[in-house]
Amino acid sequence: MHRLHIKHETFADASVALSHMLAGGADAIVYDQPVLKYLIAQQSRKDLQVLPEILLIENYAFALPEASVLREELNRNLLIELNSSHWQALLQKYFE
């Protein structure tokens, strides 16, 4: 936000920011899309939406030592899970 010269306020977490916005203290929240979608779904707020614009792409990862015996098994299981119908159902449940 600093880089874009946008006036903003920082909060401890997305939940606090959402409460502030709902109380009329802000017009919008900039935060991780999955987290915002989850919070909105948890509160059953049909009047709120997460816009499709992405300001910054952040990838998530598991850090393992380079020679870890867990690396191959973890990668294999992640690929299996990410391609499963169970994973797709979770995505729909929490993020759509």
Wavefront OBJ file of the C-alpha trace (Angstrom):
o trace
v 0.000 0.000 0.000
v 2.913 2.324 0.744
v 4.375 1.604 -2.686
v 1.044 2.405 -4.340
v 0.605 5.585 -2.249
v -2.725 4.375 -0.920
v -3.846 5.655 2.482
v -4.287 2.660 4.765
v -4.416 1.434 8.329
v -2.769 -1.737 9.666
v -4.553 -4.248 11.916
v -3.430 -7.227 14.004
v -5.190 -9.679 11.690
v -7.888 -9.963 9.023
v -10.635 -10.614 11.553
v -9.959 -7.315 13.322
v -9.796 -5.506 9.972
v -13.117 -7.045 8.907
v -14.793 -5.964 12.162
v -13.431 -2.447 11.657
v -14.798 -2.331 8.112
v -18.206 -3.674 9.155
v -18.386 -0.959 11.822
v -17.967 1.629 9.068
v -14.305 2.357 9.683
v -13.128 1.362 6.203
v -14.466 0.820 2.700
v -12.357 -2.243 1.877
v -9.760 -4.703 3.168
v -6.606 -5.835 1.401
v -5.550 -9.267 2.640
v -4.963 -12.862 1.532
v -7.867 -13.947 -0.669
v -8.378 -17.394 0.931
v -8.424 -15.929 4.433
v -10.954 -13.236 3.532
v -13.186 -15.731 1.734
v -13.071 -17.988 4.780
v -13.928 -15.186 7.223
v -16.806 -13.987 5.064
v -18.157 -17.552 4.756
v -17.845 -18.115 8.511
v -19.997 -15.047 9.135
v -22.441 -15.986 6.347
v -22.090 -12.493 4.882
v -23.840 -12.583 1.513
v -23.468 -8.787 1.251
v -19.649 -8.950 1.068
v -17.469 -10.089 -1.794
v -13.793 -10.638 -2.472
v -12.801 -8.886 -5.676
v -10.742 -10.795 -8.260
v -7.845 -8.318 -8.403
v -4.560 -9.643 -7.028
v -2.038 -7.060 -5.851
v 0.715 -9.507 -4.908
v 1.018 -13.250 -5.521
v 2.408 -15.129 -2.531
v 3.256 -18.792 -2.760
v 3.209 -21.054 0.265
v 5.732 -23.799 0.950
v 6.959 -26.434 3.356
v 10.590 -25.981 4.329
v 12.606 -29.178 4.562
v 16.330 -29.809 4.736
v 17.675 -30.499 1.251
v 18.494 -34.131 1.987
v 15.277 -34.831 3.924
v 13.836 -38.324 3.546
v 10.389 -36.722 3.839
v 10.670 -34.645 0.655
v 9.658 -37.314 -1.874
v 6.785 -38.659 0.232
v 5.483 -35.161 0.991
v 5.579 -34.141 -2.681
v 3.856 -37.338 -3.776
v 1.083 -36.978 -1.179
v 0.556 -33.297 -1.953
v 0.100 -34.103 -5.641
v -2.373 -36.852 -4.814
v -4.376 -34.608 -2.479
v -4.367 -31.560 -4.764
v -5.790 -33.692 -7.578
v -8.450 -35.369 -5.441
v -12.178 -34.715 -5.362
v -11.801 -34.239 -1.597
v -9.530 -31.221 -2.168
v -11.950 -29.751 -4.711
v -14.822 -30.160 -2.227
v -12.806 -28.369 0.464
v -12.040 -25.501 -1.895
v -15.731 -25.119 -2.706
v -16.797 -25.376 0.924
v -14.409 -22.763 2.280
v -13.571 -20.457 -0.613
v -16.559 -20.201 -2.943
l 1 2 3 4 5 6 7 8 9 10 11 12 13 14 15 16 17 18 19 20 21 22 23 24 25 26 27 28 29 30 31 32 33 34 35 36 37 38 39 40 41 42 43 44 45 46 47 48 49 50 51 52 53 54 55 56 57 58 59 60 61 62 63 64 65 66 67 68 69 70 71 72 73 74 75 76 77 78 79 80 81 82 83 84 85 86 87 88 89 90 91 92 93 94 95 96
